[in-house]
Amino acid sequence: MRQSKLLLNTLRESPGDAETASHQLLLRAGLIRQLAAGIYTYMPLGRRVLRKAEQIVREEMDRAGALELLMPALQPAELWQESGRYEVYGPELMRLSDRHGREFALGPTHEEVITTLVKQEINSYRKLPVTLYQIQTKYRDERRPRFGLLRGREFLMKDAYSFDKDFEGLDRSYWEMYHAYHRIFERCGMNFRAVEADAGAIGGEGGTHEFMALAEIGEDTIAACTCCDYAANLEKAESGSSSKFIIGTGTGNLEKPEKFHTPNIKTIDQLVASLGVKTTEILKTIVFVADGTLVAVVIRGDQEINELKVKNFLGAEMIEIADPADVQAWTGVPVGFVGPHGLNLPILLDHTAAGMEQGIAGANELDYHYRHLVPARDMKQAKIGDFRTVKEGDPCPRCEEGTLKYYRGIEVGHVFKLGTKYSAKLGATYLDASGQAQSMIMGCYGIGVSRILSAVIEQNHDDNGIIWPLALAPYQVHLIPVSHNDETQMQLAMNLYRLLQEKGIEVLLDDRDERAGVKFKDADLIGLPARIVIGKDAGQGWVEFAERRTPGIKTTIPVEEVLERIRMNLGLALFP
């Protein structure tokens, strides 16, 4: 491609509303242009990168045995109502009506549509298993679109859905997709981790993994082991600590609970300052409302409650911290003095709190607390579980040597075991070998294809611009004659341009009548893997070769060695 013919306008300065490196560079390098908040046009260079990401995804899906189709983006609301997600999904679902008043939604995902389709097309176990996928634009009415392509209202997604006869088949389909995702992100040149995660609004009946591109600007926190391959989203992460006591045993010789006066001492910080104790000696009690019912969660004073773990343990649709007025109305005690001993509420006790020898907690009486409260003895009605957010340095739950460390990540993929969540509600059944109707067992697998562009740039850039991995680069080689007015340089450039194209190399020729400095700045900004500069030595048949990832290393070589240097340095297989 000749750069003089390319619709490409670079920007010297970053737009003021672009907060991240990837957003700034996508705009500055002319790959995208904003139409509205969270809605972008892919310019020619950006579209080339997007197509390459699509192709990698498509090749690996096909390799895994998935079949491509294309479903409508416009979905009837009754499908979502039938699945029970029309209200649950929330305001991110873009809703609209046609001229006849029929309600529709712009698809943020396609579980309902694909399940309905397969219900109509497959009725026998002989046609299972099957995995279907599409690459399609999705729509979500984000409250605050931000970070360019990382959180938009319109984005390109690959969504795949597997249908099996049983859970053993689902397990095979799931791990086939899991390994395909590894191949996809490896081919894209990404530094990523597959982490255990929560299913969120999609739901399901089994495991789920998120694929996280590691980056400081990531909106998700990952807890990963320093020794083994355990990694989980912070919402899902567990630690290796376990309870020291079992409820109701081994506590006979400990002191009985002692109530003592604590006027106006409501917070953990106040208890620490007043009593000279550590936060690890305090039992913190927080009251939640879960689907309209109050429940108390007890953790150690130095820890934080993980609401998602509480929600999942209870199987609740909605959970939030109870209003102080509701707490007092139900317990008769103001917030700050509520404690687990003698509390007339269901109690969830975190396992690390359950392992405390004794602790201090509210006495369910204004201006009073208990000391010598023993969880294993004094909270026999409590249900023990994992209800806290892990901390850095916690022991790994999978190995004995490692501890947990935090990382930031950008979610670029997610795989789910759905089970019968959608097939049962929407009536997607098949006849088994004995002629009995059975619900299909489903899995779903998503990749944010457009998000890959931003994630890759976050991991591959410097102060001057993008550094594209070869697999995603819009072009492989940037060919730059220094002077447009030098006939020798331009003739050599044209000869090389034709040769590289004949050899199957994607080459961008900067044939613009611009100053050399402008050309080099644009080349750094666009970030193609290899650069060939044709300058003052063109008459002697010499050119300068450099790679974008090592900008300080430039080599002057005879023009006859250009192909070999490209083959060696970029690993390209050239056509004869």
C-alpha positions as CSV (number, residue, x, y, z in Angstrom):
1,M,0.0,0.0,0.0
2,R,1.2,3.5,-0.9
3,Q,0.9,5.8,2.1
4,S,0.0,8.7,-0.1
5,K,-3.2,6.8,-1.1
6,L,-4.0,5.7,2.4
7,L,-6.7,7.4,4.5
8,L,-4.5,8.0,7.5
9,N,-4.2,11.1,9.6
10,T,-2.0,11.0,12.6
11,L,-2.2,13.3,15.6
12,R,0.8,14.9,17.3
13,E,-1.1,15.3,20.6
14,S,-3.3,13.0,22.6
15,P,-7.0,13.9,22.8
16,G,-7.8,15.3,26.3
17,D,-10.4,12.6,27.1
18,A,-8.1,9.7,26.2
19,E,-7.0,8.3,29.6
20,T,-5.0,5.2,28.7
21,A,-2.0,4.6,26.4
22,S,-4.0,2.3,24.1
23,H,-6.9,4.8,23.7
24,Q,-4.4,7.7,23.0
25,L,-2.3,5.6,20.5
26,L,-5.3,4.2,18.7
27,L,-6.5,7.8,18.1
28,R,-3.1,9.3,17.4
29,A,-2.1,6.6,15.0
30,G,-5.3,7.0,13.1
31,L,-6.7,3.5,13.7
32,I,-10.0,4.6,15.1
33,R,-12.2,7.7,15.3
34,Q,-15.0,8.4,17.8
35,L,-18.6,8.9,16.6
36,A,-20.2,9.1,20.1
37,A,-19.3,8.0,23.6
38,G,-18.2,4.4,23.4
39,I,-18.9,4.1,19.7
40,Y,-16.0,4.1,17.2
41,T,-15.2,3.9,13.5
42,Y,-12.4,1.6,12.5
43,M,-10.2,3.4,10.0
44,P,-8.4,1.4,7.3
45,L,-5.3,0.6,9.4
46,G,-7.5,-0.3,12.4
47,R,-9.8,-2.4,10.3
48,R,-6.8,-4.4,9.0
49,V,-5.7,-5.1,12.6
50,L,-9.2,-6.1,13.6
51,R,-9.5,-8.5,10.6
52,K,-6.3,-10.2,11.6
53,A,-7.5,-10.7,15.1
54,E,-10.8,-12.0,13.7
55,Q,-8.9,-14.4,11.4
56,I,-6.8,-15.8,14.3
57,V,-10.0,-16.4,16.3
58,R,-11.8,-17.9,13.3
59,E,-8.9,-20.3,12.5
60,E,-8.7,-21.6,16.1
61,M,-12.5,-22.0,16.4
62,D,-12.6,-24.0,13.2
63,R,-9.6,-26.0,14.4
64,A,-11.5,-26.8,17.6
65,G,-14.5,-28.1,15.5
66,A,-16.8,-25.2,16.0
67,L,-19.2,-24.2,13.1
68,E,-19.6,-20.5,12.2
69,L,-22.9,-18.9,11.7
70,L,-24.3,-15.3,12.0
71,M,-27.3,-14.5,14.2
72,P,-29.4,-11.3,14.3
73,A,-28.4,-8.5,16.6
74,L,-32.0,-7.5,17.0
75,Q,-33.6,-9.9,19.5
76,P,-37.3,-10.2,20.6
77,A,-37.8,-9.2,24.2
78,E,-40.0,-12.2,24.8
79,L,-36.9,-14.5,24.5
80,W,-35.2,-12.6,27.3
81,Q,-38.4,-12.6,29.3
82,E,-38.7,-16.3,28.9
83,S,-35.2,-16.9,30.1
84,G,-35.8,-14.5,33.1
85,R,-33.0,-12.1,32.1
86,Y,-35.0,-9.2,30.7
87,E,-35.2,-7.5,34.1
88,V,-32.1,-9.1,35.7
89,Y,-29.7,-7.9,33.1
90,G,-30.3,-4.3,34.0
91,P,-30.0,-1.0,32.3
92,E,-27.0,-2.2,30.1
93,L,-29.5,-4.0,27.9
94,M,-30.4,-1.6,25.0
95,R,-34.2,-1.9,24.7
96,L,-36.4,-0.5,21.8
97,S,-39.8,-1.0,20.2
98,D,-40.7,-1.3,16.5
99,R,-43.6,0.7,14.9
100,H,-46.1,-1.9,16.1
101,G,-45.0,-1.6,19.7
102,R,-43.2,-4.9,19.9
103,E,-40.3,-4.8,22.3
104,F,-36.8,-5.8,21.2
105,A,-33.2,-5.7,22.5
106,L,-29.9,-5.1,20.8
107,G,-28.0,-8.2,21.6
108,P,-25.2,-7.9,24.2
109,T,-24.9,-11.7,24.0
110,H,-26.9,-14.5,22.3
111,E,-27.7,-17.3,24.8
112,E,-31.4,-17.0,24.2
113,V,-31.2,-16.7,20.4
114,I,-28.8,-19.7,20.0
115,T,-30.8,-21.9,22.4
116,T,-34.0,-21.2,20.5
117,L,-32.3,-21.9,17.2
118,V,-30.8,-25.2,18.3
119,K,-34.1,-26.2,19.9
120,Q,-35.7,-25.9,16.4
121,E,-32.9,-27.6,14.5
122,I,-31.8,-30.5,16.7
123,N,-34.0,-33.1,18.3
124,S,-31.9,-36.2,18.5
125,Y,-28.8,-37.3,20.5
126,R,-27.3,-38.4,17.1
127,K,-26.8,-34.7,16.2
128,L,-24.9,-33.9,19.4
129,P,-22.4,-32.6,20.4
130,V,-22.3,-29.4,18.4
131,T,-20.5,-26.1,18.9
132,L,-21.6,-23.0,17.0
133,Y,-20.0,-19.6,16.9
134,Q,-20.2,-16.1,15.4
135,I,-18.1,-12.9,15.2
136,Q,-20.6,-10.1,15.5
137,T,-21.2,-6.6,16.8
138,K,-22.6,-6.5,20.4
139,Y,-24.3,-3.6,22.2
140,R,-24.3,-2.7,25.9
141,D,-25.5,0.6,27.3
142,E,-22.5,1.2,29.6
143,R,-23.1,3.8,32.2
144,R,-19.6,5.2,31.7
145,P,-17.9,4.2,28.4
146,R,-14.2,4.7,28.9
147,F,-10.7,3.6,27.9
148,G,-11.6,3.6,24.1
149,L,-12.2,0.0,22.9
150,L,-11.8,-1.4,26.4
151,R,-15.3,-0.4,27.6
152,G,-17.5,0.6,24.7
153,R,-21.2,0.6,23.9
154,E,-20.7,-1.1,20.6
155,F,-18.0,-3.7,20.2
156,L,-17.0,-6.8,18.2
157,M,-17.2,-10.1,20.0
158,K,-16.8,-13.8,19.2
159,D,-19.4,-15.8,21.0
160,A,-19.6,-19.6,20.8
161,Y,-22.0,-22.1,22.3
162,S,-21.7,-25.8,22.8
163,F,-24.5,-28.3,23.2
164,D,-23.9,-31.7,24.6
165,K,-25.9,-34.8,25.8
166,D,-24.4,-34.8,29.3
167,F,-22.0,-33.1,31.6
168,E,-19.1,-35.3,30.6
169,G,-19.5,-34.0,27.1
170,L,-19.8,-30.4,28.3
171,D,-16.5,-30.9,30.1
172,R,-14.8,-32.0,26.9
173,S,-16.3,-29.1,25.0
174,Y,-15.3,-26.7,27.7
175,W,-11.6,-27.7,27.8
176,E,-11.4,-27.8,24.0
177,M,-12.4,-24.1,24.0
178,Y,-10.1,-23.4,27.0
179,H,-7.1,-24.7,25.0
180,A,-8.3,-22.9,21.9
181,Y,-8.3,-19.7,23.8
182,H,-4.7,-20.2,24.9
183,R,-3.7,-20.7,21.3
184,I,-5.6,-17.5,20.2
185,F,-4.0,-15.2,22.8
186,E,-0.5,-16.8,22.3
187,R,-0.8,-16.1,18.5
188,C,-1.8,-12.5,19.3
189,G,1.4,-12.1,21.2
190,M,-0.3,-11.4,24.5
191,N,0.9,-11.8,28.1
192,F,-2.2,-13.3,29.7
193,R,-3.4,-15.6,32.5
194,A,-6.5,-17.9,32.6
195,V,-8.1,-17.2,36.0
196,E,-11.0,-18.8,37.9
197,A,-13.9,-16.4,37.9
198,D,-17.5,-15.8,38.7
199,A,-20.2,-16.4,36.0
200,G,-21.9,-13.1,36.6
201,A,-25.2,-12.3,34.8
202,I,-24.7,-15.2,32.3
203,G,-24.9,-17.7,35.2
204,G,-24.4,-21.5,34.9
205,E,-23.9,-24.7,36.7
206,G,-20.2,-25.3,36.6
207,G,-16.7,-23.8,36.3
208,T,-15.8,-20.6,34.5
209,H,-12.4,-19.0,33.6
210,E,-11.6,-15.5,32.5
211,F,-8.7,-14.8,30.2
212,M,-6.9,-11.7,31.5
213,A,-4.3,-9.7,29.6
214,L,-1.9,-8.4,32.2
215,A,-1.8,-4.6,32.3
216,E,-1.6,-1.9,34.9
217,I,-4.7,-0.2,33.6
218,G,-6.8,-3.3,33.9
219,E,-10.1,-2.9,35.7
220,D,-9.9,-6.4,37.2
221,T,-7.6,-7.5,40.0
222,I,-6.1,-11.0,39.8
223,A,-4.7,-13.0,42.7
224,A,-2.1,-15.5,41.4
225,C,0.2,-17.9,43.1
226,T,4.0,-17.2,43.1
227,C,4.8,-20.9,42.7
228,C,2.0,-22.8,40.8
229,D,-0.4,-21.9,38.1
230,Y,-3.3,-21.0,40.4
231,A,-4.9,-17.7,39.5
232,A,-8.4,-16.2,40.1
233,N,-10.3,-13.0,39.8
234,L,-10.2,-11.2,43.1
235,E,-14.0,-11.7,43.4
236,K,-13.5,-15.5,43.2
237,A,-10.0,-16.0,44.7
238,E,-9.5,-18.2,47.7
239,S,-6.7,-18.6,50.2
240,G,-5.1,-21.7,51.7
241,S,-5.9,-20.7,55.3
242,S,-8.2,-23.1,57.1
243,S,-10.1,-23.1,60.4
244,K,-8.2,-23.9,63.5
245,F,-11.2,-25.1,65.4
246,I,-14.2,-27.2,64.5
247,I,-17.5,-25.8,65.8
248,G,-18.4,-27.2,69.2
249,T,-15.1,-29.0,69.9
250,G,-11.8,-28.3,71.7
251,T,-12.8,-25.1,73.5
252,G,-13.7,-26.2,77.0
253,N,-10.8,-24.5,78.8
254,L,-11.2,-21.1,77.3
255,E,-12.7,-18.2,79.3
256,K,-16.4,-17.4,79.0
257,P,-17.6,-14.3,77.1
258,E,-17.3,-11.2,79.2
259,K,-19.4,-8.1,78.4
260,F,-17.7,-4.8,79.0
261,H,-18.6,-1.1,78.6
262,T,-17.5,0.7,75.4
263,P,-19.3,4.0,75.3
264,N,-19.4,5.5,71.8
265,I,-16.9,3.1,70.5
266,K,-18.4,1.9,67.3
267,T,-15.7,1.2,64.8
268,I,-12.7,-1.2,64.6
269,D,-10.3,1.8,64.6
270,Q,-11.9,3.1,67.8
271,L,-11.7,-0.3,69.5
272,V,-8.0,-0.7,68.5
273,A,-7.2,2.8,69.9
274,S,-9.2,2.4,73.1
275,L,-8.3,-1.1,74.0
276,G,-4.7,-1.4,72.6
277,V,-5.6,-4.5,70.7
278,K,-4.9,-5.6,67.1
279,T,-7.4,-5.7,64.3
280,T,-6.8,-9.4,64.1
281,E,-8.3,-9.8,67.6
282,I,-11.6,-8.3,66.6
283,L,-14.7,-10.0,65.0
284,K,-16.4,-7.7,62.5
285,T,-20.1,-8.2,61.9
286,I,-21.8,-6.7,58.9
287,V,-25.6,-7.1,58.2
288,F,-26.7,-7.5,54.6
289,V,-30.1,-7.7,52.9
290,A,-30.2,-10.7,50.5
291,D,-33.3,-10.8,48.4
292,G,-35.2,-9.0,51.2
293,T,-33.9,-11.1,54.1
294,L,-31.3,-9.9,56.7
295,V,-28.2,-12.0,57.2
296,A,-25.1,-11.2,59.3
297,V,-21.6,-11.9,58.0
298,V,-18.7,-12.2,60.4
299,I,-15.1,-11.8,59.4
300,R,-11.8,-11.0,61.2
301,G,-11.3,-7.3,61.8
302,D,-8.4,-6.9,59.4
303,Q,-10.3,-8.3,56.5
304,E,-12.9,-7.2,54.0
305,I,-16.2,-9.0,53.1
306,N,-16.5,-10.3,49.5
307,E,-20.1,-9.6,48.7
308,L,-20.0,-11.8,45.6
309,K,-19.0,-14.8,47.7
310,V,-21.8,-14.1,50.1
311,K,-24.3,-13.7,47.3
312,N,-23.2,-17.0,45.7
313,F,-23.3,-18.9,49.0
314,L,-26.9,-17.8,49.6
315,G,-27.9,-18.2,46.0
316,A,-29.3,-14.7,46.1
317,E,-30.2,-12.5,43.1
318,M,-29.5,-9.2,44.9
319,I,-27.4,-8.3,48.0
320,E,-26.5,-5.1,49.6
321,I,-25.4,-3.8,53.0
322,A,-28.5,-3.2,55.2
323,D,-29.5,0.3,56.0
324,P,-28.6,1.2,59.7
325,A,-32.2,2.0,60.4
326,D,-33.3,-1.4,59.2
327,V,-30.6,-3.1,61.3
328,Q,-31.7,-1.2,64.5
329,A,-35.4,-1.9,63.8
330,W,-34.7,-5.7,63.4
331,T,-32.1,-6.2,66.1
332,G,-32.9,-3.3,68.5
333,V,-29.2,-2.4,68.4
334,P,-27.5,0.5,66.5
335,V,-24.8,-0.4,63.9
336,G,-21.4,-0.6,65.7
337,F,-22.6,-2.7,68.5
338,V,-24.1,-5.7,66.6
339,G,-22.3,-8.9,67.2
340,P,-22.7,-12.6,66.4
341,H,-23.2,-13.9,70.0
342,G,-26.9,-14.2,70.7
343,L,-27.9,-12.4,67.5
344,N,-31.3,-13.4,66.2
345,L,-30.2,-13.5,62.5
346,P,-28.7,-16.1,60.2
347,I,-25.0,-15.9,60.6
348,L,-22.3,-16.6,58.0
349,L,-18.9,-17.0,59.6
350,D,-15.7,-16.7,57.5
351,H,-13.4,-19.6,58.0
352,T,-10.5,-17.4,59.1
353,A,-12.8,-15.9,61.8
354,A,-13.9,-19.4,62.7
355,G,-10.3,-20.3,63.3
356,M,-9.7,-17.5,65.9
357,E,-9.0,-18.7,69.4
358,Q,-11.0,-15.8,70.8
359,G,-12.0,-12.3,69.9
360,I,-13.8,-9.1,70.6
361,A,-17.3,-8.4,69.1
362,G,-20.4,-6.3,69.6
363,A,-22.6,-7.4,72.4
364,N,-25.9,-6.5,70.7
365,E,-26.4,-3.8,73.3
366,L,-25.7,-0.1,73.0
367,D,-22.2,0.8,74.3
368,Y,-21.2,-2.8,75.0
369,H,-18.9,-5.4,73.5
370,Y,-17.9,-8.9,74.4
371,R,-14.3,-10.1,74.9
372,H,-13.2,-13.8,75.1
373,L,-15.7,-14.6,72.4
374,V,-14.8,-18.0,70.9
375,P,-16.2,-18.6,67.4
376,A,-16.0,-22.4,67.7
377,R,-17.9,-22.4,71.0
378,D,-20.1,-19.3,70.9
379,M,-21.4,-19.3,67.3
380,K,-22.6,-22.9,66.9
381,Q,-25.5,-21.7,64.7
382,A,-23.2,-20.1,62.2
383,K,-22.5,-21.4,58.7
384,I,-18.8,-21.5,58.0
385,G,-17.6,-20.6,54.5
386,D,-15.2,-18.4,52.5
387,F,-16.7,-14.9,52.7
388,R,-13.7,-12.6,52.5
389,T,-11.5,-11.0,49.9
390,V,-8.0,-12.5,49.8
391,K,-4.9,-10.5,50.5
392,E,-1.5,-10.4,49.0
393,G,0.7,-12.8,51.0
394,D,-2.1,-15.2,51.8
395,P,-1.1,-18.9,51.3
396,C,-2.1,-20.4,47.9
397,P,-5.1,-22.8,48.1
398,R,-3.5,-25.2,45.6
399,C,0.1,-25.6,46.7
400,E,2.0,-25.5,50.0
401,E,4.9,-23.3,48.8
402,G,3.3,-20.4,47.1
403,T,1.6,-17.2,48.3
404,L,-0.9,-14.9,46.5
405,K,0.2,-11.8,44.6
406,Y,-2.0,-9.2,43.0
407,Y,-1.9,-8.3,39.3
408,R,-4.1,-6.0,37.2
409,G,-5.8,-7.5,34.1
410,I,-8.0,-6.7,31.1
411,E,-10.6,-9.4,30.5
412,V,-10.3,-10.5,26.9
413,G,-12.1,-13.8,27.0
414,H,-14.5,-15.8,29.2
415,V,-15.6,-19.5,29.1
416,F,-18.6,-20.8,31.0
417,K,-20.3,-24.1,31.8
418,L,-23.9,-23.2,31.6
419,G,-25.5,-26.6,32.1
420,T,-29.2,-26.4,31.7
421,K,-29.7,-22.8,32.8
422,Y,-31.0,-21.8,29.3
423,S,-32.0,-25.1,27.7
424,A,-34.4,-26.0,30.6
425,K,-36.1,-22.6,30.5
426,L,-36.4,-22.3,26.7
427,G,-37.2,-26.0,26.1
428,A,-34.1,-27.1,24.2
429,T,-34.4,-30.8,24.5
430,Y,-33.3,-33.9,22.6
431,L,-34.4,-37.5,22.5
432,D,-31.9,-39.9,24.0
433,A,-31.2,-43.4,22.8
434,S,-34.3,-44.7,24.7
435,G,-36.5,-42.0,23.2
436,Q,-36.7,-39.9,26.4
437,A,-36.6,-36.1,26.2
438,Q,-33.5,-34.6,27.9
439,S,-32.4,-31.0,28.3
440,M,-29.3,-30.2,26.3
441,I,-26.2,-29.4,28.4
442,M,-24.7,-26.0,27.3
443,G,-21.5,-24.1,27.5
444,C,-20.7,-20.6,26.2
445,Y,-17.4,-19.0,25.3
446,G,-16.8,-15.3,24.5
447,I,-13.8,-13.2,23.2
448,G,-13.8,-9.5,23.0
449,V,-12.2,-9.3,19.5
450,S,-12.1,-5.5,19.4
451,R,-10.8,-5.3,23.0
452,I,-7.8,-7.4,21.9
453,L,-6.5,-4.3,20.0
454,S,-6.4,-2.2,23.1
455,A,-5.0,-5.0,25.3
456,V,-2.2,-5.7,22.9
457,I,-1.2,-2.0,22.7
458,E,-1.2,-1.7,26.5
459,Q,1.4,-4.4,26.5
460,N,3.3,-3.3,23.4
461,H,4.1,0.4,23.2
462,D,6.8,3.0,24.1
463,D,6.9,6.8,24.4
464,N,6.9,7.1,20.6
465,G,4.0,4.8,19.7
466,I,2.7,1.3,19.1
467,I,4.9,-1.8,18.8
468,W,2.7,-4.3,16.9
469,P,3.3,-8.0,17.3
470,L,3.8,-9.4,13.8
471,A,0.5,-11.4,13.8
472,L,-1.6,-8.3,14.3
473,A,0.4,-5.6,12.5
474,P,-1.6,-3.8,9.8
475,Y,1.4,-4.2,7.6
476,Q,4.6,-6.1,8.2
477,V,7.2,-3.8,6.7
478,H,7.4,0.0,6.5
479,L,9.4,1.2,3.5
480,I,10.6,4.8,3.9
481,P,12.6,6.7,1.2
482,V,14.0,9.7,3.0
483,S,13.6,12.2,0.2
484,H,10.6,12.2,-2.1
485,N,12.5,14.4,-4.6
486,D,15.5,12.1,-4.9
487,E,15.0,10.0,-8.0
488,T,17.6,7.4,-7.0
489,Q,15.9,6.8,-3.6
490,M,12.4,6.7,-5.1
491,Q,13.4,4.3,-7.8
492,L,15.1,1.9,-5.3
493,A,12.1,2.2,-3.1
494,M,9.7,1.3,-5.9
495,N,11.8,-1.7,-6.9
496,L,11.9,-3.0,-3.3
497,Y,8.1,-2.3,-2.9
498,R,7.3,-4.5,-5.9
499,L,9.7,-7.2,-4.8
500,L,8.3,-7.4,-1.3
501,Q,4.8,-7.6,-2.6
502,E,5.7,-10.4,-5.0
503,K,7.2,-12.3,-2.1
504,G,3.9,-12.0,-0.2
505,I,5.0,-9.4,2.3
506,E,2.6,-6.8,3.5
507,V,4.4,-3.6,2.9
508,L,3.5,0.1,3.4
509,L,5.5,2.5,1.2
510,D,5.7,6.0,2.6
511,D,5.8,7.8,-0.8
512,R,4.5,11.1,0.7
513,D,6.2,14.4,-0.1
514,E,7.0,15.0,3.6
515,R,10.1,15.8,5.7
516,A,12.0,12.8,6.9
517,G,11.3,13.7,10.6
518,V,7.5,13.6,9.9
519,K,7.9,10.2,8.2
520,F,9.9,8.7,11.1
521,K,7.5,10.1,13.8
522,D,4.6,8.6,11.9
523,A,6.4,5.3,11.5
524,D,7.1,5.1,15.2
525,L,3.5,5.9,16.0
526,I,2.0,3.3,13.6
527,G,4.5,0.7,14.9
528,L,5.0,-1.8,12.0
529,P,7.4,-4.6,13.0
530,A,10.2,-3.8,10.4
531,R,11.4,-0.6,8.9
532,I,13.6,-0.2,5.8
533,V,15.0,3.3,5.3
534,I,16.3,4.3,1.9
535,G,18.6,7.3,2.2
536,K,21.9,8.8,1.0
537,D,23.5,5.4,0.3
538,A,20.8,4.4,-2.2
539,G,23.1,5.0,-5.1
540,Q,25.5,2.4,-3.8
541,G,22.6,-0.1,-3.2
542,W,22.6,0.1,0.6
543,V,19.6,0.5,2.9
544,E,19.0,0.8,6.6
545,F,17.1,-2.0,8.4
546,A,15.6,-1.8,11.9
547,E,12.9,-3.5,14.0
548,R,10.3,-1.5,15.9
549,R,10.8,-3.4,19.1
550,T,14.5,-2.6,19.1
551,P,14.5,1.0,17.8
552,G,18.1,1.8,18.9
553,I,19.5,-1.0,16.7
554,K,19.9,-0.1,13.0
555,T,21.9,-2.0,10.5
556,T,23.1,-0.9,7.0
557,I,22.8,-3.7,4.6
558,P,23.0,-4.3,0.8
559,V,19.6,-4.2,-0.8
560,E,20.2,-7.8,-2.0
561,E,20.1,-8.9,1.7
562,V,16.7,-7.3,2.5
563,L,14.6,-10.4,1.9
564,E,16.9,-12.6,4.0
565,R,17.0,-10.1,6.8
566,I,13.2,-10.0,6.8
567,R,13.0,-13.7,6.8
568,M,15.5,-14.1,9.6
569,N,14.3,-11.3,11.9
570,L,10.6,-11.6,11.4
571,G,10.4,-15.3,10.8
572,L,8.3,-14.8,7.7
573,A,7.9,-17.6,5.2
574,L,8.4,-15.9,1.9
575,F,6.8,-17.0,-1.4
576,P,9.2,-18.3,-4.0
